[in-house]
Amino acid sequence: MAKAEPRLRDGKTVYLARVHYKGKKETLGYYDTEDEADDQIRRAKDRIKAGKPPWADGDGTPTLSKVVEEDFFPSLNAALKQSTRDDYRSTLKNILDVFGDNTVGSLTAKQINGFLTTFGETHSGNYLHKTSTRFYQVLGVASRKYRFINPMDDPDFTKPTMPNRSRVAITLTKEQTNAIVQATLDHEDHLWTTMFTVMLLTGVRRSELLGLTPDCWGGDAGKMTVHIYRQWDWDKRALVPNTKTEQGKRYIPIDDDLYVFVREWIDKYRPTNPKFDLLFPPPNSEVWTSESSWTRAYQVRLKWAGIKPSRDKSAHQFRHLYAATSLRSGVPIDVLSQRLGHRDNSFTLDRYIHILQEANRQGVDKLTASLVPPAVLNRAWQRPIQ
């Protein structure tokens, strides 16, 4: 009779259960104790005698929910920060709400295609792609462990196309953001004037903005920075010590005038002793309680400036405008990537490459005039091309 085989994995002894099936050794799985492994081997032999595959009862696989909780999440890198794990769970919830009770071996490419098609009608292309990727990852883990063909590898499965990320539309102009800030000044709305100014001059994300505290600001004259290392968690209603990506923890250089401006807000207008020492506490409660409340207040400020609120006029446009203006001012892509807290330079380049393409011809005439004598080209730029 086959017996469990001890193995060392991550410094811990586990037991590999395998049986002979159709001339091959088939792996049943790894188990914490020898008794568990031996029990799985015994059950597999009973299934083989009954003419069934060794690794399954019925269709051979557990439910999708069980795979996610017992096989998928434990296999993720333990170094993943909590916010990333939460992102995985929130994305997978959409899938589990539909397929959670289905056994993974019973899922078909047609079923998954139908789900993703319907899902794509009500969600953005980026979120659809993320969801399909999570689906594939879970079924990949399940198919390797329980020995079935991943239905998303089926030729009949149509993978959603990756949306084009290389064209971030800049839908708020400098004139419009100036009008928004001016409107808050006219209404003596010091909170939003300061928040808008900080967003425009640092490019921080909204959660990072609301996670700022006075100790984030400092430095010597001419070398002032704002330190981004925390963010506001809407669900927990608390300040949490992480950012969207690990690279999001960064120092952003700022002008001395911005530092003085923020200090004036702290000294003159910020409520005394706010909870968590937040730089920007809400006016009518201790903390920001929901994204929708912040968004509604933001849309009111747009209307003050005569701008109709819409999805393409979201506050995230302040960040895009900061990035575009930085590139047009000659900030190198790697420096901008660090300031924005992107995971790598290529991501930043994909998002804003069209800004660089716009600037490709800037200064061509000046460059020509400065590098060669006018007589060489017969002052070509002053006569029409024949």
C-alpha positions, -999 to 999 in steps of 0.1 A, spaced: 0 0 0 13 35 -9 23 56 21 26 93 27 60 107 18 75 133 41 87 165 24 103 197 37 85 229 25 93 264 38 111 248 67 81 227 77 76 190 73 45 181 53 33 148 38 28 141 1 -1 118 -8 3 100 -41 -12 69 -57 -7 50 -90 -34 56 -115 -34 45 -152 3 38 -151 13 71 -135 19 85 -100 -9 110 -94 -5 137 -66 -34 140 -43 -19 169 -23 3 179 6 -10 175 42 1 187 76 0 152 92 9 117 81 -25 104 91 -43 130 69 -22 120 39 -27 83 45 -64 88 48 -65 106 14 -45 78 -1 -70 52 13 -99 72 -1 -83 76 -35 -77 38 -37 -113 32 -29 -123 56 -57 -100 39 -82 -116 5 -73 -150 21 -79 -138 32 -114 -136 69 -104 -106 93 -107 -84 92 -76 -86 129 -67 -123 134 -67 -157 126 -54 -184 133 -80 -168 157 -105 -136 156 -84 -133 191 -72 -144 214 -43 -165 245 -46 -150 277 -59 -154 293 -25 -135 265 -9 -107 267 -34 -103 305 -29 -102 302 9 -82 270 13 -60 268 -18 -57 303 -34 -52 327 -6 -27 305 14 -6 302 -18 -3 340 -21 30 355 -11 28 362 27 46 395 20 16 409 2 4 439 22 -31 439 36 -44 464 11 -34 441 -18 -50 411 -2 -82 431 4 -81 441 -33 -79 404 -43 -109 396 -20 -131 425 -32 -125 415 -68 -131 378 -62 -163 386 -44 -180 395 -77 -170 360 -90 -180 341 -58 -214 358 -57 -221 340 -90 -200 309 -89 -191 303 -52 -212 272 -48 -202 256 -81 -175 229 -80 -145 242 -100 -144 211 -122 -179 217 -134 -172 253 -147 -171 257 -185 -156 282 -208 -191 291 -220 -203 299 -184 -173 321 -177 -176 339 -211 -212 346 -203 -204 360 -168 -176 382 -181 -197 395 -210 -225 405 -186 -199 419 -160 -183 440 -187 -216 457 -195 -217 474 -161 -180 477 -151 -150 495 -166 -126 477 -189 -98 478 -163 -119 462 -137 -132 436 -161 -96 427 -170 -86 425 -133 -116 403 -126 -108 379 -154 -72 377 -143 -83 368 -107 -106 341 -122 -78 326 -142 -54 327 -112 -79 308 -90 -87 282 -116 -50 278 -124 -43 269 -88 -73 246 -87 -65 228 -120 -29 221 -109 -40 207 -76 -71 188 -86 -60 177 -121 -86 191 -144 -82 213 -175 -86 250 -168 -117 261 -187 -101 294 -194 -74 276 -214 -102 262 -236 -100 276 -272 -137 285 -269 -129 309 -241 -126 345 -251 -102 365 -229 -113 401 -224 -89 425 -242 -67 447 -220 -80 482 -222 -56 508 -237 -39 525 -208 -16 546 -228 -41 574 -234 -51 591 -202 -74 620 -212 -67 652 -194 -102 665 -191 -97 694 -166 -77 723 -180 -55 747 -160 -81 774 -166 -108 752 -151 -87 742 -120 -79 779 -115 -116 787 -116 -123 759 -91 -97 772 -67 -108 808 -72 -144 798 -64 -135 783 -31 -115 814 -23 -146 836 -31 -166 814 -8 -139 816 19 -138 778 19 -103 774 33 -105 736 37 -112 730 0 -89 758 -12 -60 741 7 -69 706 -4 -72 716 -41 -39 735 -40 -21 705 -24 -36 681 -50 -25 703 -79 10 709 -66 18 674 -54 -2 650 -76 -13 629 -46 -42 605 -47 -73 614 -28 -68 587 -1 -32 600 3 -44 636 6 -69 627 34 -42 606 51 -18 636 55 -9 649 89 12 680 99 43 659 105 44 649 68 56 684 59 91 697 64 127 701 53 151 729 49 144 761 29 146 753 -8 144 716 -1 109 712 13 90 679 9 58 662 18 62 626 30 35 602 17 34 570 38 -2 566 50 -36 568 35 -72 572 46 -91 539 47 -128 545 40 -140 511 52 -121 513 85 -126 550 89 -91 552 100 -56 563 90 -36 532 79 2 529 74 3 519 38 -3 533 3 -18 519 -29 16 504 -39 48 499 -20 64 525 -42 37 549 -31 57 556 1 77 586 -11 89 621 -6 75 647 -30 95 679 -34 74 711 -29 79 748 -33 86 767 -1 55 788 -8 33 757 -6 48 748 28 40 783 41 5 781 27 -1 747 44 13 760 77 -11 789 75 -40 765 71 -28 746 102 -22 776 124 -53 797 114 -81 775 100 -77 738 109 -99 726 138 -79 721 170 -69 686 180 -86 667 151 -89 629 153 -58 611 141 -42 646 138 -56 648 102 -45 677 82 -78 679 64 -106 668 88 -142 672 75 -161 703 87 -191 686 102 -178 653 117 -147 638 133 -135 619 102 -145 613 66 -171 586 67 -176 578 30 -163 584 -5 -197 596 -16 -198 623 10 -164 636 -2 -175 634 -38 -207 652 -33 -189 681 -16 -164 681 -45 -191 684 -70 -206 713 -52 -173 732 -57 -173 723 -94 -207 740 -97 -194 771 -79 -169 773 -107 -196 769 -134 -184 733 -143 -210 706 -147 -200 675 -126 -193 644 -145 -172 612 -143 -145 627 -165 -142 657 -142 -134 637 -111 -108 649 -85 -84 624 -99 -80 647 -129 -59 670 -106 -33 642 -104 -34 637 -142 -30 675 -147 0 675 -123 16 647 -143 10 663 -177 23 697 -166 54 681 -150 62 663 -183 56 695 -204 79 713 -180 107 688 -187 105 665 -156 121 632 -166 97 602 -167 116 583 -140 115 613 -116 78 618 -123 71 581 -117 87 584 -82 67 615 -74 34 598 -84 42 566 -65 38 543 -96 51 508 -94 76 514 -122 86 538 -150 69 518 -177 35 522 -161 40 560 -160 52 560 -196 21 540 -207 -2 564 -190 13 596 -203 32 588 -234 9 610 -255 20 640 -235 56 633 -245 45 628 -281 28 662 -280 61 678 -268 82 660 -294 85 690 -317 88 716 -291 120 737 -296 129 722 -329 134 757 -345 154 770 -316 175 739 -316 183 743 -353 191 780 -350 214 774 -320 234 745 -333 243 755 -368 250 789 -385 220 803 -404 240 803 -437 243 765 -436 206 759 -441 201 792 -460 177 803 -432 153 776 -444 128 784 -416 123 819 -431 113 808 -466 85 785 -479 94 749 -488 94 745 -527 
